[in-house]
Amino acid sequence: AAAVVALTAVVLWGVLPVVLKGLLSGMDPVTISWFRFTSAGLMLGAWLASRGRLPQLGGLRASAWGLMVLAILGLAGNYLFYVLGLARITPGTAQVVIQLAPMFMLLGSQVFFRERFKLGQWLGFGVLVFGLLLFFNQRLGTLLANLDHYSVGVFLVVISAVSWTGYALAQKQLLKTLPSEAIMLCIYLGGSLLFLPLATPTQMLTLTPVQLGLLAFAGLNT
């Protein structure tokens, strides 16, 4: 059962860049990100409310609230910068670059949580770095020397990976205080409010039926 759940997650995240790329012709990155946070927050909130499990936040300490703000900003930045980068590069390239996120997370866990790698983990880390260098070997000089349309897209996805790392490290610490679903509800609703001033929800009225389907999938995926 665990393998099926993991495989489902891999498939959902694997097709997400293609879905988001299709949406970019009808919606701007901020509005896409706002919809994803809002729809996920409403669905998760309704699910928790139906089970009487809405989070009680009154007893949270100031340090926990600080971590919550960091987690909201981190995941919001991850979503927004990823779509901004995706507008400039292919979904395949975006998926390769975003693999930096778990790598940064592993390094961050060593620094902040004093975790230690075993030999096999270091070997896996080395394979990932080597694979990224192989993937970009034809354009590595261009990426570093010129900020063209492609290079900007790659760097935006790198920023997205860094943002996700901040979110993940903050969430890991918050798990000592709150359950994961309570943390995610706060993050989704906080991100929705963060994007709202710059979002244009009326863009949904101009989407084609196919794009509306992609938008619904993006919300459910989130």
GUGUGU-874432 format. One record per atom (N, C-alpha, C): x, y, z; residue in three letters. Coordinates in pm, whole numbers, padded with zeros to 5 digits, always signed. Layout:
! residues N
XYZala ...
//
This chain:
! residues 222
+00083-00121+00000ala +00000+00000+00000ala +00086+00126+00000ala +00193+00123+00078ala +00282+00239+00085ala +00347+00266-00052ala +00382+00160-00122ala +00444+00176-00253ala +00346+00238-00353ala +00218+00199-00344val +00116+00255-00433val +00098+00404-00407val +00093+00441-00278val +00079+00583-00243val +00199+00663-00294val +00319+00610-00274ala +00439+00679-00319ala +00441+00693-00471ala +00403+00585-00541leu +00401+00590-00687leu +00297+00689-00737leu +00182+00696-00670thr +00079+00794-00707thr +00131+00936-00694thr +00203+00963-00584ala +00261+01096-00565ala +00362+01129-00675ala +00443+01031-00711val +00543+01052-00817val +00475+01087-00949val +00369+01013-00983val +00297+01038-01108val +00233+01177-01107val +00168+01212-00995leu +00101+01342-00986leu +00199+01457-01001leu +00310+01449-00934trp +00409+01556-00945trp +00483+01552-01078trp +00490+01433-01138gly +00557+01423-01268gly +00481+01492-01379gly +00347+01485-01375val +00267+01548-01481val +00234+01694-01450val +00257+01738-01326leu +00220+01875-01289leu +00285+01982-01376leu +00415+01974-01409pro +00475+02079-01493pro +00406+02093-01629pro +00364+01981-01687val +00294+01986-01816val +00160+02058-01800val +00091+02029-01689val -00038+02093-01661val -00019+02244-01643val +00079+02283-01563leu +00104+02425-01538leu +00146+02498-01665leu +00224+02432-01748lys +00267+02492-01875lys +00145+02521-01962lys +00049+02429-01963gly -00073+02450-02041gly -00157+02563-01987gly -00151+02589-01857leu -00229+02697-01796leu -00170+02834-01822leu -00039+02839-01845leu +00028+02969-01858leu -00019+03050-01978leu -00082+02986-02074ser -00133+03061-02189ser -00263+03134-02157ser -00324+03102-02042gly -00449+03167-02006gly -00450+03236-01872gly -00347+03209-01788met -00341+03267-01654met -00197+03306-01623met -00181+03410-01540asp -00047+03450-01500asp -00001+03365-01381asp +00130+03360-01355pro +00183+03274-01248pro +00126+03303-01110pro +00104+03431-01078val +00052+03465-00945val -00089+03409-00927val -00173+03425-01030thr -00312+03377-01020thr -00317+03225-01013thr -00231+03158-01089ile -00225+03011-01081ile -00188+02968-00940ile -00086+03032-00883ser -00041+02997-00748ser -00150+03028-00645ser -00218+03143-00661trp -00327+03178-00570trp -00437+03072-00573trp -00475+03028-00694phe -00581+02927-00705phe -00539+02797-00639phe -00415+02755-00659arg -00370+02629-00601arg -00375+02634-00449arg -00329+02744-00389phe -00333+02756-00244phe -00477+02765-00193phe -00559+02845-00261thr -00696+02866-00215thr -00778+02738-00223thr -00773+02670-00337ser -00853+02548-00353ser -00806+02439-00257ser -00675+02426-00240ala -00622+02325-00147ala -00662+02358-00004ala -00656+02488+00032gly -00694+02528+00166gly -00840+02503+00195gly -00927+02533+00098leu -01070+02511+00118leu -01103+02362+00128leu -01041+02281+00043met -01068+02137+00047met -01017+02074+00176met -00895+02109+00215leu -00839+02053+00337leu -00915+02104+00460leu -00953+02233+00458gly -01029+02289+00569gly -01164+02220+00586gly -01232+02196+00473ala -01362+02128+00480ala -01346+01986+00531ala -01242+01918+00488trp -01218+01780+00532trp -01190+01774+00682trp -01107+01867+00732leu -01075+01870+00875leu -01198+01910+00958leu -01276+02007+00906ala -01395+02052+00979ala -01497+01938+00992ala -01511+01857+00887ser -01608+01747+00890ser -01571+01640+00993ser -01444+01640+01032arg -01396+01543+01130arg -01365+01606+01265arg -01400+01735+01279gly -01376+01804+01405gly -01230+01818+01440gly -01147+01835+01336arg -01002+01838+01358arg -00938+01968+01312arg -01014+02077+01310leu -00955+02206+01276leu -00851+02243+01381leu -00738+02299+01340pro -00628+02325+01435pro -00663+02432+01538pro -00615+02411+01660gln -00627+02508+01768gln -00492+02579+01781gln -00487+02705+01743leu -00360+02777+01733leu -00336+02875+01847leu -00432+02884+01939gly -00421+02984+02045gly -00299+02966+02134gly -00254+02843+02152gly -00143+02818+02243gly -00006+02819+02178gly +00001+02855+02050leu +00131+02853+01983leu +00223+02962+02036leu +00349+02928+02053arg +00448+03025+02098arg +00491+03115+01982arg +00556+03226+02017ala +00603+03320+01915ala +00701+03253+01818ala +00784+03163+01869ser +00881+03094+01783ser +00810+03007+01681ser +00700+02942+01723ala +00623+02859+01630ala +00557+02945+01523ala +00504+03060+01562trp +00446+03150+01463trp +00550+03199+01363trp +00671+03222+01413gly +00779+03262+01322gly +00811+03154+01221gly +00814+03029+01268leu +00836+02917+01177leu +00722+02903+01078leu +00598+02930+01124met +00483+02921+01035met +00492+03023+00923met +00532+03146+00958val +00549+03250+00856val +00657+03209+00757val +00767+03154+00807leu +00875+03108+00719leu +00825+02997+00626leu +00745+02905+00680ala +00692+02796+00598ala +00598+02848+00491ala +00513+02946+00526ile +00421+03005+00428ile +00498+03075+00317ile +00595+03157+00354leu +00674+03229+00254leu +00755+03132+00169leu +00806+03025+00231gly +00886+02928+00158gly +00806+02853+00054gly +00689+02801+00092leu +00610+02725-00006leu +00548+02818-00111leu +00507+02938-00070ala +00454+03034-00167ala +00561+03071-00269ala +00684+03093-00222gly +00794+03123-00313gly +00825+03006-00405gly +00819+02886-00350asn +00843+02766-00429asn +00744+02756-00545asn +00615+02773-00516tyr +00512+02763-00619tyr +00528+02873-00724tyr +00546+02997-00677leu +00550+03110-00770leu +00674+03108-00858leu +00790+03090-00799phe +00914+03091-00878phe +00921+02972-00973phe +00861+02860-00934tyr +00859+02744-01023tyr +00779+02775-01150tyr +00662+02836-01134val +00579+02867-01250val +00644+02978-01334val +00706+03076-01268leu +00778+03180-01341leu +00891+03120-01424leu +00962+03024-01367gly +01068+02958-01442gly +01013+02871-01554gly +00902+02803-01525leu +00840+02714-01623leu +00794+02792-01747leu +00764+02920-01731ala +00723+03002-01845ala +00839+03024-01942ala +00962+02996-01898arg +01081+03023-01980arg +01155+02898-02024arg +01128+02784-01961ile +01198+02661-01997ile +01095+02549-02013ile +01141+02434-02057thr +01051+02321-02080thr +01017+02252-01948thr +00903+02182-01942pro +00868+02107-01820pro +00976+02006-01780pro +01038+01942-01879gly +01142+01844-01848gly +01261+01907-01778gly +01306+02022-01829thr +01418+02091-01766thr +01381+02137-01626thr +01259+02188-01610ala +01215+02234-01477ala +01217+02119-01377ala +01173+02000-01419gln +01169+01886-01328gln +01309+01840-01289gln +01403+01854-01382val +01541+01817-01349val +01599+01915-01248val +01580+02044-01272val +01639+02147-01185val +01578+02141-01045val +01448+02116-01036ile +01381+02117-00905ile +01430+02003-00817ile +01504+01907-00875gln +01562+01800-00793gln +01668+01855-00698gln +01708+01981-00717leu +01798+02044-00621leu +01731+02060-00485leu +01597+02067-00483ala +01526+02093-00358ala +01555+01985-00252ala +01535+01856-00281pro +01569+01756-00178pro +01716+01754-00144pro +01803+01789-00240met +01946+01795-00212met +01976+01906-00111met +01915+02025-00132phe +01931+02134-00037phe +01873+02097+00099phe +01761+02023+00097met +01698+01980+00222met +01792+01890+00301met +01858+01798+00233leu +01952+01709+00300leu +02066+01787+00364leu +02119+01885+00289leu +02227+01967+00343leu +02178+02052+00460leu +02057+02108+00446gly +02001+02188+00553gly +01978+02107+00679gly +01936+01981+00664ser +01914+01895+00779ser +02044+01868+00853ser +02154+01862+00778gln +02283+01843+00843gln +02322+01966+00925gln +02293+02084+00871val +02333+02208+00938val +02243+02236+01058val +02111+02227+01038phe +02017+02272+01142phe +01975+02161+01239phe +01972+02036+01192phe +01926+01927+01278phe +02036+01827+01313phe +02159+01858+01269arg +02275+01775+01300arg +02258+01630+01255arg +02184+01610+01145glu +02172+01476+01090glu +02301+01437+01018glu +02326+01310+01011arg +02449+01262+00949arg +02417+01164+00837arg +02492+01174+00725phe +02473+01086+00612phe +02552+00957+00631phe +02493+00848+00582lys +02568+00725+00568lys +02634+00724+00431lys +02722+00628+00409leu +02796+00622+00285leu +02704+00615+00164leu +02600+00534+00173gly +02507+00521+00061gly +02437+00651+00028gly +02407+00731+00131gln +02342+00861+00108gln +02437+00958+00038gln +02563+00957+00079trp +02661+01043+00012trp +02681+01001-00134trp +02678+00869-00158leu +02691+00822-00296leu +02572+00869-00380leu +02451+00859-00323gly +02333+00907-00394gly +02339+01057-00420gly +02388+01130-00322phe +02405+01275-00337phe +02501+01306-00453phe +02611+01231-00458gly +02710+01252-00565gly +02653+01219-00702gly +02574+01112-00710val +02511+01075-00837val +02417+01185-00885val +02340+01244-00793leu +02248+01351-00830leu +02323+01472-00884leu +02430+01513-00815val +02509+01628-00860val +02571+01598-00997val +02627+01479-01012phe +02689+01442-01139phe +02586+01439-01252phe +02466+01388-01222gly +02360+01385-01323gly +02318+01524-01367gly +02308+01617-01272leu +02273+01755-01307leu +02380+01818-01395leu +02507+01793-01364leu +02616+01847-01445leu +02613+01788-01586leu +02582+01659-01598leu +02571+01597-01729leu +02455+01657-01809leu +02343+01680-01741phe +02224+01732-01808phe +02251+01870-01868phe +02327+01953-01795phe +02349+02091-01838phe +02486+02113-01901phe +02560+02005-01929asn +02698+02025-01974asn +02708+02103-02104asn +02608+02093-02191gln +02611+02165-02318gln +02584+02314-02301gln +02519+02351-02190arg +02479+02490-02171arg +02532+02549-02042arg +02623+02478-01974leu +02671+02526-01845leu +02741+02660-01858leu +02825+02675-01963gly +02893+02803-01983gly +02796+02916-02010gly +02693+02887-02089thr +02592+02989-02121thr +02514+03029-01997thr +02480+02929-01915leu +02404+02958-01793leu +02479+03052-01702leu +02610+03034-01693leu +02690+03114-01602leu +02732+03247-01661leu +02740+03254-01794ala +02793+03375-01857ala +02685+03472-01904ala +02572+03420-01950asn +02469+03506-02009asn +02334+03482-01943asn +02266+03590-01911leu +02132+03579-01855leu +02029+03589-01967leu +02024+03485-02052asp +01924+03485-02157asp +01793+03428-02102asp +01694+03415-02189his +01561+03371-02147his +01567+03235-02077his +01645+03144-02133tyr +01657+03009-02077tyr +01727+03013-01941tyr +01837+03088-01933ser +01913+03094-01808ser +01830+03152-01694ser +01753+03257-01724val +01668+03316-01622val +01567+03214-01571val +01510+03134-01664gly +01415+03031-01624gly +01478+02929-01532gly +01600+02885-01564val +01670+02788-01479val +01695+02847-01340val +01743+02972-01336phe +01774+03033-01206phe +01648+03054-01123phe +01535+03083-01188leu +01410+03097-01115leu +01368+02965-01050leu +01389+02855-01122val +01356+02724-01064val +01453+02690-00951val +01579+02732-00963val +01674+02713-00852val +01626+02789-00729val +01580+02914-00748ile +01523+02991-00635ile +01403+02918-00577ile +01321+02858-00665ser +01207+02779-00619ser +01253+02664-00530ser +01362+02599-00569ala +01414+02487-00489ala +01464+02536-00353ala +01530+02650-00352val +01578+02707-00224val +01459+02743-00134val +01355+02801-00194ser +01235+02837-00118ser +01170+02714-00057ser +01163+02606-00136trp +01104+02482-00084trp +01185+02429+00033trp +01316+02445+00028thr +01401+02399+00138thr +01369+02474+00267thr +01350+02607+00256gly +01312+02684+00374gly +01180+02637+00432gly +01084+02612+00343tyr +00954+02560+00387tyr +00969+02425+00456tyr +01043+02334+00395ala +01055+02197+00446ala +01124+02195+00582ala +01229+02275+00599leu +01300+02279+00727leu +01211+02338+00836leu +01136+02444+00801ala +01045+02504+00899ala +00934+02407+00936ala +00879+02337+00835gln +00772+02240+00863gln +00821+02126+00951gln +00942+02082+00928lys +00997+01972+01008lys +01004+02011+01155lys +01039+02136+01182gln +01044+02183+01320gln +00904+02201+01378gln +00810+02247+01294leu +00672+02268+01339leu +00602+02138+01375leu +00647+02027+01316leu +00583+01898+01343leu +00597+01856+01488leu +00685+01923+01562lys +00697+01895+01705lys +00581+01958+01782lys +00512+02053+01717thr +00405+02127+01784thr +00267+02096+01728thr +00257+02079+01596leu +00128+02062+01529leu +00133+01940+01436leu +00017+01876+01410pro +00013+01769+01309pro +00029+01827+01169pro +00069+01743+01077ser +00102+01790+00942ser -00016+01856+00872ser -00139+01799+00888glu -00254+01856+00818glu -00288+01995+00871glu -00265+02021+01001ala -00290+02153+01057ala -00189+02254+01002ala -00064+02211+00990ile +00039+02298+00934ile +00005+02334+00790ile -00033+02232+00711met -00062+02258+00570met -00183+02349+00553met -00284+02336+00639leu -00400+02423+00629leu -00360+02568+00652leu -00278+02593+00753cys -00231+02729+00780cys -00148+02782+00664cys -00066+02696+00606ile +00019+02738+00494ile -00065+02771+00371ile -00163+02685+00340tyr -00247+02710+00222tyr -00327+02839+00237tyr -00390+02859+00352leu -00471+02979+00371leu -00384+03104+00380leu -00268+03092+00445gly -00176+03205+00451gly -00123+03242+00314gly -00088+03140+00233gly -00040+03167+00097gly -00148+03227+00010gly -00272+03183+00029ser -00384+03239-00047ser -00399+03388-00020ser -00392+03427+00107leu -00402+03569+00142leu -00281+03647+00090leu -00166+03582+00088leu -00044+03649+00041leu -00052+03681-00108leu -00107+03588-00188phe -00115+03607-00333phe -00235+03692-00376phe -00339+03697-00293leu -00466+03759-00333leu -00452+03902-00388leu -00374+03991-00325pro -00369+04130-00377pro -00319+04141-00521pro -00237+04045-00566leu -00179+04051-00700leu -00244+03953-00797leu -00338+03873-00748ala -00403+03773-00834ala -00519+03836-00911ala -00554+03772-01023thr -00667+03815-01105thr -00760+03696-01126thr -00846+03668-01028pro -00934+03551-01037pro -01026+03552-01159pro -01057+03671-01213thr -01146+03677-01330thr -01085+03612-01453thr -00955+03585-01452gln -00893+03515-01565gln -00955+03377-01584gln -01010+03319-01479met -01071+03187-01491met -01191+03188-01585met -01254+03306-01599leu -01372+03316-01685leu -01337+03307-01833leu -01212+03330-01867thr -01170+03329-02008thr -01101+03198-02048thr -01090+03103-01955leu -01022+02978-01986leu -01108+02888-02073leu -01044+02810-02156thr -01113+02709-02236thr -01153+02592-02146thr -01244+02506-02191pro -01279+02388-02110pro -01158+02302-02074pro -01066+02289-02168val -00945+02210-02140val -00863+02276-02030val -00846+02408-02039gln -00769+02479-01938gln -00837+02475-01801gln -00970+02479-01799leu -01042+02466-01673leu -01017+02329-01610leu -01011+02227-01695gly -00978+02094-01646gly -00837+02088-01588gly -00744+02152-01657leu -00607+02157-01607leu -00600+02231-01474leu -00676+02340-01463leu -00678+02418-01339leu -00734+02335-01224leu -00842+02263-01250ala -00901+02177-01147ala -00800+02070-01103ala -00729+02012-01199phe -00629+01911-01167phe -00517+01971-01081phe -00474+02093-01116ala -00368+02158-01039ala -00410+02179-00894ala -00537+02218-00873gly -00586+02236-00738gly -00593+02105-00661gly -00646+02001-00725leu -00654+01870-00660leu -00515+01812-00633leu -00425+01834-00727asn -00287+01787-00711asn -00224+01851-00588asn -00248+01981-00571thr -00191+02052-00455thr -00247+01997-00325thr 
//
